Amino acid sequence: MTTYVLILAIMLTGISTVLSQADSNKIPADTTDQRKNFNEEILLGDNDSENEDSGLLDFLENLKRNPYELNKITPEQLETIPFLNSIISKKIIEYKSEIKIFTSKRQLLKVEGMTEELYGKIKFYLIVRQSRRDILVDETGDRVSSRHLKLPSKFKLKLNSKFLQDLQQKEGFINKKYEGTRAKIYSRLNMKYSGTDYKLEANVTFEKDPGEKNLSDFASAFIEMRDLKFINKFVIGDYTLNFGQGLAMSGGSSFSKGIDAVNPVKRKGKGIDGYSSSGETGFFRGGALRIDLSKFNLNIFYSDNFYNAVIDTLSGGVSSFYEDGYHRTSTEIRRKNSVKEKLFGGRIVYENGSFRIGSTYWTGKFSKSIIPDSLKQLYKFSGSAANMISVDYDYIIKNINLFGEYARSQSGSVASINSIQLTFLKFADFIFSYRNYPKDFSPVHSFGFGERGGDTYNEKGFYAGVTLRPVKGVTVNSYYDQFEFPYRTYFDPVPTTGNDFLTGIEWRAVKGLILNLKYKNENKEDTRTVVDELNREYRKIDNRNQMNVRLGLIYQITERFRVRSRFEYVMVDYKNYGGDNKGYLFYSDIRIIPFKGFSFDTRFIFFNTEDYDSRLYQFENDIKGVMSNIALYGKGKRWYAVLKYKPFTFFEISAKYAETFIDGAKSFGSGNDRISGDVSNKFSAGIELGF
């Protein structure tokens, strides 16, 4: 804590050095080059999940392909843009009311508090269709002027299909436990119609995982109507709900702690939204409606949805839920749609200028009772009926944003999170947040900010984060998070504590060259299995400290050629029972665009870690819609190549080949997912058609 206080004092001292630069009278043309967009890696690169289906990635890619029209953007839409805080969002709306119309999105640099670095991140999600100077460049080098998008078609149709397959057979296919084919196949058809007074959208998604028999093992669909008089949004089918700070209701599509130290703390709830991802959990099935009435808006929702679960043969109750979505073996197939939840609720919001307050209530009932867990998780939800009521607030006064939420679960326990964010013009952003999720707060559809990635119970914590811009071209992000788990968990038999510290520096040294450094230290108590001198196993609490140091560079040498490299070192240290281990990872990649419409990416990775405990993650480029955040451990190498070709504006094809070799390995994975040998490789392909 002393280290944090010292760092904070230095930060505050530096505020007195703020320098302001006069904006030029003439706004130059803007080129938004998707080849220089690394936002997905910044926002998702610290995610320790290897799930290929990510609602967050879908959201980012959809926002990138369908940017908001800056002259028509609403405050709520601005709130959903990553990296953009509520204070700057409010100033954008105020500036827009002054100038009446943007002629180039680069005019955003005249907004108080907007920096070149921030603008460089958010401009991928914005467009000014009236601009005759703004240029858009996609990943394959195709260039188009914004003015050509001035009159978008009323009707849009987009088809996206993906094919992914491991080239070696997994054990489940060899022993016939997996009943289906080896390929993962995904298809999505999306249709949009923009009428004079309303907008319509329809979406159908089908997905089959490797080993599943049915091409539509998972099927999802919705029809959505927007902006029809007082009806803000109406959805029938599959949808998500994200309200307030996620304590009462959230679908889980929220960013976690990472290199952006300030903005992920605040949940930017998108409210009601049609669901188009291939993830098989985190959504509702039924109908939802939002009505806007002057300074109030009212949300009503109903869901009747199935979940995968294990049913206890003696009691007939649910012993556990499964969220992986796999239906490959007879056991997994029996879990499919084995319990249903009926849910009904509503939300009312009052908004007046910079002040917003909302209240959410829902009640739900499961078709089978949830069996109480063991004493290790005594307070987790059990029974068949659940409910939640909450109040959330959001208030902006000058350069200060106060926000938070209080929620009461059916257990009677109240959870809360309260935060304050401060913006000091173009120099610094600060955030301080305190969360208290009691041990007996037993949520069902919550996903609040915290250490455990959405497990919104049995946690207390204080988080402080800062983004500094001391000189032009340099951005410093730093946070400190102190947390505790007051009650024992499934893995830890006693209460535990910990802390997490990160500092990242990005330096745009010269045009096209970005250098970055990240240091992270996580220190927390952990349960381990140790063996005594009599070969007896015991569960003991030990203090685990992990340090990661990362160095990287990105160099856009020309518009058609980019290089990138990273080196990362990790060291894991245990205080009492040994088992220390360490490792490193190095990669270098290039992107070449030999001609318009075609791009080629390849990366070579070398890694050497002493244990799975010191595994290292690296976010990879992939075909569209696939999340690749691969964990590497042992001694070996990996390489991949990605090709993207866009011969026509309405057609794009992409493919990826990836191969991992681990020195001395006899297999990859375990159980039915085991692959024999020291090599694992995969081929992926995707097409996208748009009319």
DOKERO-750277 format. One record per residue (C-alpha): x, y, z. Coordinates in nm, 3 decimals, padded with zeros to 5 digits. Example, Ala and Ser with C-alpha at 12.3 -4.5 7.8 and 13.67 -1.06 7.14 Angstrom:
residues 2
       X       Y       Z
  01.230 -00.450  00.780
  01.367 -00.106  00.714
This chain:
residues 691
       X       Y       Z
  00.000  00.000  00.000
  00.294  00.231  00.072
  00.411  00.187 -00.286
  00.072  00.289 -00.415
  00.057  00.603 -00.195
  00.403  00.709 -00.316
  00.304  00.661 -00.680
 -00.019  00.854 -00.627
  00.171  01.143 -00.468
  00.403  01.164 -00.768
  00.103  01.160 -01.000
 -00.070  01.443 -00.815
  00.246  01.650 -00.808
  00.273  01.619 -01.184
 -00.064  01.779 -01.241
  00.089  02.121 -01.193
  00.294  02.067 -01.511
 -00.011  02.050 -01.739
  00.048  02.229 -02.067
 -00.225  02.317 -02.310
 -00.175  02.340 -02.682
 -00.380  02.565 -02.907
 -00.584  02.376 -03.160
 -00.524  02.468 -03.518
 -00.804  02.659 -03.686
 -00.811  02.421 -03.976
 -00.891  02.056 -03.914
 -00.683  01.833 -04.143
 -00.821  01.526 -04.316
 -00.842  01.206 -04.116
 -00.738  00.858 -04.228
 -00.884  00.576 -04.019
 -00.662  00.279 -04.095
 -00.789 -00.052 -03.957
 -00.443 -00.199 -04.009
 -00.329  00.016 -03.717
 -00.612 -00.088 -03.484
 -00.489 -00.280 -03.179
 -00.788 -00.211 -02.955
 -00.897 -00.575 -02.934
 -00.556 -00.678 -02.805
 -00.547 -00.391 -02.553
 -00.893 -00.472 -02.418
 -00.889 -00.854 -02.440
 -00.519 -00.941 -02.427
 -00.516 -00.979 -02.047
 -00.808 -01.220 -02.056
 -00.696 -01.563 -01.928
 -00.971 -01.750 -02.113
 -00.902 -01.953 -02.428
 -01.268 -01.956 -02.533
 -01.295 -01.895 -02.909
 -01.646 -01.749 -02.874
 -01.637 -01.407 -02.716
 -01.932 -01.172 -02.687
 -01.688 -00.888 -02.623
 -01.497 -00.960 -02.945
 -01.827 -00.975 -03.135
 -01.925 -00.639 -02.988
 -01.592 -00.475 -03.083
 -01.595 -00.614 -03.436
 -01.957 -00.517 -03.493
 -01.889 -00.165 -03.366
 -01.586 -00.139 -03.595
 -01.784 -00.252 -03.901
 -02.088 -00.040 -03.813
 -01.943  00.280 -03.667
 -02.169  00.537 -03.509
 -02.261  00.841 -03.718
 -02.104  01.124 -03.518
 -02.369  01.378 -03.621
 -02.649  01.149 -03.502
 -02.484  00.982 -03.204
 -02.669  00.969 -02.873
 -02.518  00.997 -02.524
 -02.600  00.629 -02.464
 -02.413  00.522 -02.778
 -02.109  00.728 -02.677
 -02.111  00.548 -02.341
 -02.061  00.211 -02.512
 -01.742  00.315 -02.697
 -01.432  00.161 -02.532
 -01.170  00.395 -02.380
 -01.420  00.684 -02.373
 -01.533  00.788 -02.025
 -01.864  00.952 -01.938
 -01.707  01.291 -01.872
 -01.555  01.322 -02.220
 -01.874  01.174 -02.371
 -02.074  01.457 -02.213
 -01.829  01.716 -02.348
 -01.863  01.568 -02.699
 -02.241  01.613 -02.685
 -02.199  01.969 -02.558
 -01.950  02.051 -02.834
 -02.180  01.899 -03.097
 -02.464  02.125 -02.981
 -02.234  02.426 -03.026
 -02.103  02.354 -03.376
 -02.431  02.192 -03.497
 -02.255  01.958 -03.744
 -01.922  01.776 -03.771
 -01.753  01.806 -04.111
 -01.474  01.567 -04.004
 -01.447  01.341 -03.703
 -01.104  01.490 -03.639
 -01.291  01.792 -03.503
 -01.322  01.583 -03.186
 -00.970  01.704 -03.103
 -01.128  02.042 -03.021
 -01.336  01.881 -02.744
 -01.205  01.967 -02.400
 -01.002  01.678 -02.262
 -00.966  01.494 -02.596
 -00.608  01.387 -02.673
 -00.443  01.250 -02.985
 -00.395  00.916 -02.810
 -00.759  00.886 -02.705
 -00.883  01.002 -03.044
 -00.658  00.745 -03.211
 -00.838  00.468 -03.019
 -01.201  00.577 -03.053
 -01.200  00.696 -03.415
 -01.238  00.336 -03.539
 -01.594  00.337 -03.400
 -01.707  00.671 -03.546
 -01.783  00.811 -03.889
 -01.892  01.142 -04.043
 -02.072  01.047 -04.362
 -02.084  01.408 -04.483
 -01.707  01.438 -04.475
 -01.530  01.478 -04.809
 -01.189  01.443 -04.646
 -01.213  01.147 -04.409
 -01.070  00.825 -04.554
 -01.140  00.470 -04.433
 -00.884  00.192 -04.491
 -00.974 -00.168 -04.406
 -00.739 -00.450 -04.304
 -00.670 -00.545 -04.665
 -00.574 -00.192 -04.770
 -00.901 -00.109 -04.945
 -00.959  00.269 -04.929
 -01.291  00.451 -04.941
 -01.396  00.809 -04.872
 -01.660  00.872 -04.607
 -01.866  01.068 -04.859
 -01.928  00.746 -05.051
 -02.110  00.623 -04.743
 -02.327  00.932 -04.725
 -02.643  00.757 -04.833
 -02.639  00.408 -04.685
 -02.880  00.153 -04.824
 -03.205  00.110 -04.638
 -03.161 -00.267 -04.653
 -02.844 -00.452 -04.552
 -02.779 -00.825 -04.560
 -02.468 -00.992 -04.419
 -02.372 -01.359 -04.410
 -02.078 -01.478 -04.202
 -01.957 -01.840 -04.194
 -01.658 -02.001 -04.021
 -01.494 -02.343 -04.030
 -01.234 -02.453 -03.771
 -01.072 -02.795 -03.726
 -00.780 -02.956 -03.543
 -00.581 -03.153 -03.798
 -00.491 -03.427 -03.550
 -00.763 -03.645 -03.406
 -00.851 -03.608 -03.041
 -00.893 -03.914 -02.824
 -01.271 -03.868 -02.817
 -01.293 -03.928 -03.194
 -01.061 -04.228 -03.183
 -01.253 -04.405 -02.906
 -01.587 -04.298 -03.059
 -01.695 -04.109 -02.745
 -01.752 -03.800 -02.957
 -02.058 -03.871 -03.167
 -02.021 -03.600 -03.432
 -01.765 -03.473 -03.683
 -01.437 -03.299 -03.603
 -01.514 -02.956 -03.749
 -01.647 -02.650 -03.571
 -01.894 -02.476 -03.802
 -02.058 -02.139 -03.748
 -02.302 -01.940 -03.962
 -02.475 -01.610 -03.899
 -02.724 -01.423 -04.118
 -02.799 -01.063 -04.023
 -03.052 -00.834 -04.192
 -03.111 -00.463 -04.126
 -03.372 -00.224 -04.260
 -03.372  00.151 -04.194
 -03.714  00.302 -04.242
 -03.809  00.668 -04.223
 -03.933  00.647 -03.866
 -03.796  00.317 -03.738
 -03.524  00.053 -03.777
 -03.554 -00.324 -03.801
 -03.292 -00.593 -03.747
 -03.318 -00.971 -03.771
 -03.047 -01.222 -03.691
 -03.008 -01.601 -03.706
 -02.702 -01.784 -03.570
 -02.614 -02.155 -03.597
 -02.312 -02.324 -03.444
 -02.172 -02.676 -03.408
 -01.872 -02.753 -03.185
 -01.618 -03.027 -03.271
 -01.769 -03.365 -03.184
 -02.131 -03.251 -03.204
 -02.362 -03.418 -03.457
 -02.612 -03.148 -03.544
 -02.506 -02.850 -03.758
 -02.751 -02.642 -03.555
 -02.662 -02.786 -03.214
 -02.683 -02.426 -03.095
 -02.936 -02.202 -03.266
 -03.015 -01.843 -03.180
 -03.237 -01.576 -03.338
 -03.399 -01.242 -03.271
 -03.604 -00.965 -03.435
 -03.545 -00.613 -03.307
 -03.727 -00.286 -03.374
 -03.581  00.052 -03.271
 -03.672  00.420 -03.266
 -04.045  00.394 -03.338
 -04.191  00.702 -03.164
 -04.173  00.635 -02.789
 -04.057  00.273 -02.841
 -03.681  00.291 -02.807
 -03.628 -00.082 -02.857
 -03.836 -00.398 -02.882
 -03.678 -00.744 -02.910
 -03.837 -01.083 -02.963
 -03.612 -01.390 -02.941
 -03.268 -01.398 -02.784
 -03.132 -01.090 -02.611
 -02.899 -00.966 -02.338
 -02.960 -00.733 -02.044
 -02.691 -00.510 -01.898
 -02.804 -00.257 -01.639
 -02.623 -00.028 -01.398
 -02.295 -00.166 -01.266
 -02.393 -00.529 -01.321
 -02.482 -00.619 -00.962
 -02.849 -00.694 -01.035
 -02.845 -00.784 -01.403
 -02.563 -00.833 -01.651
 -02.495 -01.071 -01.938
 -02.122 -01.072 -01.861
 -01.997 -00.880 -02.166
 -01.777 -00.644 -01.967
 -01.406 -00.569 -01.979
 -01.186 -00.671 -01.687
 -00.873 -00.532 -01.527
 -00.594 -00.474 -01.776
 -00.364 -00.226 -01.943
 -00.648  00.031 -01.958
 -00.640  00.116 -01.588
 -00.941  00.349 -01.560
 -01.230  00.275 -01.795
 -01.304 -00.099 -01.737
 -01.419 -00.029 -01.380
 -01.740  00.134 -01.501
 -01.992 -00.103 -01.655
 -02.126  00.065 -01.967
 -02.458 -00.113 -01.965
 -02.606 -00.136 -02.313
 -02.948 -00.214 -02.167
 -03.153 -00.439 -02.397
 -02.967 -00.576 -02.696
 -03.035 -00.854 -02.945
 -02.802 -01.154 -02.901
 -02.602 -01.268 -03.205
 -02.295 -01.436 -03.053
 -02.230 -01.811 -03.061
 -02.166 -01.836 -02.687
 -02.431 -02.065 -02.541
 -02.481 -01.886 -02.206
 -02.530 -01.533 -02.081
 -02.847 -01.448 -02.276
 -03.224 -01.461 -02.234
 -03.492 -01.601 -02.463
 -03.829 -01.433 -02.482
 -03.908 -01.063 -02.525
 -03.792 -00.723 -02.399
 -03.921 -00.369 -02.445
 -03.789 -00.021 -02.367
 -04.018  00.283 -02.373
 -03.891  00.642 -02.352
 -04.118  00.900 -02.189
 -03.965  01.245 -02.146
 -03.700  01.212 -01.873
 -03.798  00.854 -01.790
 -03.741  00.524 -01.964
 -03.908  00.198 -01.875
 -03.774 -00.152 -01.950
 -03.983 -00.469 -01.930
 -03.848 -00.818 -02.001
 -03.958 -01.181 -01.995
 -03.749 -01.494 -02.052
 -03.819 -01.867 -02.077
 -03.482 -02.028 -02.137
 -03.309 -02.364 -02.093
 -02.971 -02.436 -01.932
 -02.728 -02.728 -01.938
 -02.702 -02.896 -01.598
 -02.632 -03.221 -01.415
 -02.946 -03.362 -01.252
 -02.902 -03.556 -00.928
 -03.064 -03.898 -00.970
 -03.178 -03.921 -00.607
 -03.329 -03.580 -00.543
 -03.409 -03.480 -00.902
 -03.248 -03.142 -00.835
 -02.966 -02.961 -01.013
 -02.625 -03.046 -00.870
 -02.426 -02.823 -01.108
 -02.456 -02.605 -01.421
 -02.233 -02.635 -01.729
 -02.150 -02.331 -01.939
 -01.908 -02.481 -02.194
 -02.190 -02.557 -02.441
 -02.046 -02.895 -02.547
 -02.282 -03.177 -02.647
 -02.035 -03.435 -02.784
 -02.069 -03.740 -02.561
 -02.375 -03.918 -02.428
 -02.311 -03.763 -02.085
 -02.289 -03.411 -02.226
 -02.600 -03.466 -02.437
 -02.797 -03.564 -02.125
 -02.705 -03.228 -01.970
 -02.848 -03.030 -02.261
 -03.156 -02.821 -02.179
 -03.213 -03.017 -01.858
 -03.346 -02.725 -01.655
 -03.554 -02.420 -01.747
 -03.571 -02.075 -01.595
 -03.870 -01.844 -01.628
 -03.784 -01.485 -01.549
 -03.978 -01.159 -01.547
 -03.868 -00.811 -01.451
 -03.843 -00.444 -01.523
 -03.633 -00.134 -01.487
 -03.715  00.234 -01.461
 -03.463  00.514 -01.517
 -03.488  00.887 -01.451
 -03.237  01.106 -01.633
 -03.203  01.481 -01.609
 -02.896  01.629 -01.773
 -02.587  01.490 -01.601
 -02.782  01.295 -01.340
 -02.922  00.947 -01.385
 -03.080  00.710 -01.135
 -03.228  00.370 -01.210
 -03.395  00.083 -01.032
 -03.407 -00.280 -01.149
 -03.621 -00.568 -01.026
 -03.657 -00.922 -01.151
 -03.791 -01.250 -01.023
 -03.723 -01.596 -01.163
 -03.806 -01.959 -01.102
 -03.621 -02.276 -01.209
 -03.806 -02.588 -01.318
 -03.586 -02.796 -01.085
 -03.451 -02.700 -00.747
 -03.081 -02.611 -00.718
 -02.925 -02.842 -00.458
 -02.744 -02.660 -00.175
 -02.369 -02.676 -00.221
 -02.123 -02.822  00.026
 -02.018 -02.623  00.332
 -01.727 -02.489  00.128
 -01.979 -02.285 -00.073
 -02.253 -02.264  00.185
 -02.399 -01.930  00.074
 -02.421 -01.984 -00.302
 -02.767 -01.977 -00.455
 -02.987 -02.281 -00.392
 -03.357 -02.357 -00.422
 -03.582 -02.285 -00.718
 -03.681 -01.917 -00.679
 -03.456 -01.614 -00.714
 -03.507 -01.239 -00.723
 -03.309 -00.918 -00.717
 -03.377 -00.548 -00.662
 -03.125 -00.271 -00.707
 -03.071  00.103 -00.731
 -02.791  00.250 -00.941
 -02.678  00.608 -00.994
 -02.456  00.806 -01.229
 -02.379  01.176 -01.177
 -02.138  01.406 -01.362
 -02.042  01.741 -01.214
 -01.782  01.929 -01.415
 -01.485  01.686 -01.446
 -01.605  01.441 -01.181
 -01.817  01.131 -01.234
 -01.981  00.956 -00.938
 -02.144  00.618 -01.007
 -02.238  00.300 -00.829
 -02.506  00.045 -00.745
 -02.670 -00.122 -00.444
 -02.838 -00.460 -00.497
 -03.035 -00.691 -00.267
 -03.064 -01.062 -00.350
 -03.333 -01.306 -00.238
 -03.113 -01.392  00.062
 -03.168 -01.040  00.199
 -02.801 -00.950  00.168
 -02.700 -00.622  00.001
 -02.399 -00.583 -00.229
 -02.260 -00.250 -00.342
 -01.998 -00.078 -00.553
 -01.925  00.295 -00.543
 -01.676  00.479 -00.761
 -01.546  00.826 -00.836
 -01.369  00.916 -01.160
 -01.182  01.243 -01.217
 -01.051  01.390 -01.540
 -00.780  01.657 -01.535
 -00.812  01.795 -01.886
 -00.564  01.624 -02.118
 -00.316  01.527 -01.847
 -00.467  01.256 -01.631
 -00.769  01.042 -01.546
 -00.815  00.891 -01.200
 -01.061  00.639 -01.060
 -01.121  00.512 -00.707
 -01.367  00.232 -00.643
 -01.479  00.031 -00.340
 -01.678 -00.291 -00.377
 -01.846 -00.500 -00.109
 -02.006 -00.825 -00.218
 -02.106 -01.012  00.103
 -02.057 -01.385  00.144
 -02.433 -01.441  00.159
 -02.516 -01.225 -00.144
 -02.632 -01.502 -00.378
 -02.675 -01.364 -00.730
 -02.786 -01.553 -01.041
 -02.743 -01.302 -01.326
 -02.480 -01.064 -01.187
 -02.141 -00.969 -01.329
 -01.988 -00.691 -01.123
 -01.635 -00.555 -01.140
 -01.394 -00.757 -00.929
 -01.094 -00.986 -00.901
 -01.274 -01.308 -00.996
 -01.415 -01.210 -01.333
 -01.783 -01.172 -01.255
 -01.832 -01.388 -00.942
 -02.019 -01.110 -00.764
 -02.022 -01.248 -00.410
 -01.784 -01.309 -00.116
 -01.544 -01.029 -00.212
 -01.435 -00.691 -00.080
 -01.192 -00.467 -00.260
 -01.053 -00.119 -00.314
 -00.929 -00.026 -00.661
 -00.733  00.284 -00.764
 -00.633  00.349 -01.124
 -00.475  00.631 -01.319
 -00.401  00.717 -01.680
 -00.128  00.979 -01.721
 -00.024  01.169 -02.031
  00.285  01.359 -01.906
  00.418  01.454 -02.250
  00.293  01.420 -02.605
  00.313  01.063 -02.729
  00.352  00.904 -02.384
  00.069  00.733 -02.195
  00.109  00.571 -01.853
 -00.156  00.339 -01.707
 -00.131  00.215 -01.350
 -00.363  00.051 -01.098
 -00.354 -00.102 -00.753
 -00.626 -00.341 -00.635
 -00.648 -00.466 -00.275
 -00.901 -00.746 -00.226
 -01.016 -01.013  00.016
 -01.250 -01.310  00.013
 -01.407 -01.308  00.364
 -01.550 -01.660  00.352
 -01.403 -01.991  00.242
 -01.462 -02.099 -00.117
 -01.468 -02.427 -00.307
 -01.092 -02.409 -00.356
 -00.983 -02.226 -00.040
 -01.094 -02.369  00.299
 -01.030 -02.039  00.484
 -01.068 -01.666  00.404
 -00.792 -01.528  00.180
 -00.653 -01.188  00.076
 -00.441 -01.046 -00.205
 -00.341 -00.746 -00.412
 -00.266 -00.669 -00.774
 -00.045 -00.392 -00.916
  00.012 -00.298 -01.279
  00.200 -00.025 -01.462
  00.208  00.009 -01.839
  00.385  00.271 -02.051
  00.319  00.337 -02.418
  00.549  00.568 -02.614
  00.472  00.675 -02.969
  00.836  00.750 -03.037
  00.818  00.856 -03.401
  00.558  00.825 -03.674
  00.461  00.460 -03.708
  00.669  00.338 -03.410
  00.508  00.240 -03.078
  00.711  00.110 -02.784
  00.545 -00.036 -02.474
  00.640 -00.172 -02.134
  00.418 -00.352 -01.883
  00.496 -00.458 -01.528
  00.243 -00.656 -01.326
  00.271 -00.807 -00.980
 -00.005 -01.016 -00.825
  00.028 -01.131 -00.467
 -00.240 -01.348 -00.307
 -00.303 -01.642 -00.079
 -00.368 -01.971 -00.254
 -00.452 -02.327 -00.150
 -00.197 -02.594 -00.241
 -00.168 -02.969 -00.199
  00.157 -03.052 -00.019
  00.309 -03.388  00.076
  00.478 -03.444  00.415
  00.767 -03.674  00.500
  00.526 -03.967  00.539
  00.388 -03.910  00.188
  00.058 -03.780  00.321
 -00.126 -03.509  00.127
 -00.247 -03.192  00.299
 -00.427 -02.880  00.179
 -00.231 -02.574  00.291
 -00.260 -02.199  00.238
  00.050 -02.047  00.080
  00.132 -01.698 -00.046
  00.171 -01.691 -00.425
  00.346 -01.400 -00.595
  00.354 -01.368 -00.973
  00.554 -01.105 -01.157
  00.521 -01.039 -01.531
  00.742 -00.801 -01.728
  00.657 -00.733 -02.093
  00.846 -00.533 -02.358
  00.705 -00.474 -02.704
  00.728 -00.270 -03.020
  00.507 -00.206 -03.320
  00.658 -00.046 -03.628
  00.444  00.050 -03.927
  00.732  00.087 -04.173
  00.509  00.163 -04.471
  00.136  00.144 -04.535
  00.192 -00.207 -04.671
  00.446 -00.343 -04.424
  00.435 -00.369 -04.044
  00.654 -00.553 -03.793
  00.585 -00.629 -03.429
  00.778 -00.801 -03.148
  00.726 -00.882 -02.783
  00.930 -01.031 -02.500
  00.766 -01.136 -02.173
  00.918 -01.281 -01.857
  00.721 -01.440 -01.573
  00.833 -01.552 -01.228
  00.612 -01.731 -00.974
  00.730 -01.741 -00.613
  00.573 -01.931 -00.321
  00.649 -01.827  00.036
  00.627 -02.151  00.236
  00.619 -02.476  00.040
  00.847 -02.433 -00.259
  00.747 -02.492 -00.619
  00.885 -02.164 -00.757
  00.891 -02.153 -01.136
  00.956 -01.908 -01.418
  00.947 -01.871 -01.794
  00.962 -01.643 -02.094
  00.798 -01.588 -02.431
  00.921 -01.408 -02.740
  00.743 -01.349 -03.067
  00.787 -01.149 -03.382
  00.531 -01.101 -03.656
  00.488 -00.919 -03.983
  00.194 -00.795 -04.187
  00.232 -00.752 -04.563
 -00.023 -00.608 -04.807
  00.124 -00.695 -05.147
 -00.171 -00.552 -05.336
 -00.508 -00.393 -05.271
 -00.759 -00.628 -05.111
 -00.504 -00.884 -04.986
 -00.320 -00.908 -04.652
 -00.081 -01.164 -04.507
  00.007 -01.197 -04.136
  00.251 -01.442 -03.983
  00.394 -01.479 -03.633
  00.669 -01.695 -03.484
  00.661 -01.757 -03.109
  00.927 -01.913 -02.887
  00.842 -02.002 -02.527
  01.006 -02.177 -02.234
  00.828 -02.207 -01.900
  00.905 -02.450 -01.620
  00.544 -02.533 -01.541
  00.181 -02.476 -01.636
  00.178 -02.247 -01.334
  00.399 -02.000 -01.525
  00.205 -02.020 -01.852
  00.198 -01.711 -02.073
 -00.086 -01.582 -02.290
 -00.058 -01.407 -02.625
 -00.347 -01.257 -02.820
 -00.337 -01.359 -03.188
 -00.472 -01.226 -03.512
 -00.737 -01.462 -03.647
 -01.021 -01.492 -03.893
 -01.307 -01.256 -03.813
 -01.520 -01.346 -03.515
 -01.270 -01.588 -03.354
 -01.108 -01.507 -03.020
 -00.749 -01.636 -02.992
 -00.579 -01.580 -02.658
 -00.354 -01.885 -02.642
 -00.184 -02.009 -02.322
  00.165 -02.150 -02.383
  00.381 -02.350 -02.140
  00.668 -02.597 -02.152
  00.952 -02.551 -02.402
  00.856 -02.511 -02.764
  00.755 -02.291 -03.050
  00.440 -02.188 -03.231
  00.371 -02.017 -03.559
  00.069 -01.914 -03.758
 -00.023 -01.746 -04.083
 -00.342 -01.556 -04.166
 -00.457 -01.465 -04.517
 -00.738 -01.220 -04.590
 -00.862 -01.143 -04.939
 -01.133 -00.897 -05.035
 -01.178 -00.907 -05.413
 -01.507 -00.717 -05.396
 -01.654 -00.471 -05.147
 -01.927 -00.723 -05.063
 -01.709 -01.035 -05.031
 -01.417 -01.127 -04.804
 -01.248 -01.460 -04.739
 -00.994 -01.539 -04.468
 -00.795 -01.841 -04.354
 -00.551 -01.931 -04.076
 -00.309 -02.215 -04.015
 -00.151 -02.249 -03.670
  00.096 -02.505 -03.537
  00.242 -02.561 -03.190
  00.542 -02.781 -03.111
  00.645 -02.868 -02.754
  00.985 -03.027 -02.705
  00.954 -03.372 -02.545
  00.575 -03.361 -02.516
  00.390 -03.690 -02.549
  00.047 -03.532 -02.584
 -00.162 -03.216 -02.574
 -00.467 -03.186 -02.352
 -00.626 -03.458 -02.144
 -00.915 -03.704 -02.143
 -01.120 -03.710 -02.461
 -00.949 -03.390 -02.579
 -00.605 -03.551 -02.569
 -00.393 -03.531 -02.888
 -00.098 -03.771 -02.907
  00.244 -03.645 -03.009
  00.443 -03.325 -02.976
  00.264 -03.124 -03.248
 -00.083 -02.967 -03.246
 -00.214 -02.779 -03.547
 -00.540 -02.622 -03.660
 -00.689 -02.484 -03.980
 -00.959 -02.216 -03.988
 -01.144 -02.045 -04.272
 -01.418 -01.788 -04.295
 -01.623 -01.600 -04.553
 -01.827 -01.283 -04.525
 -02.087 -01.164 -04.776
 -02.257 -00.828 -04.745
 -02.518 -00.661 -04.964
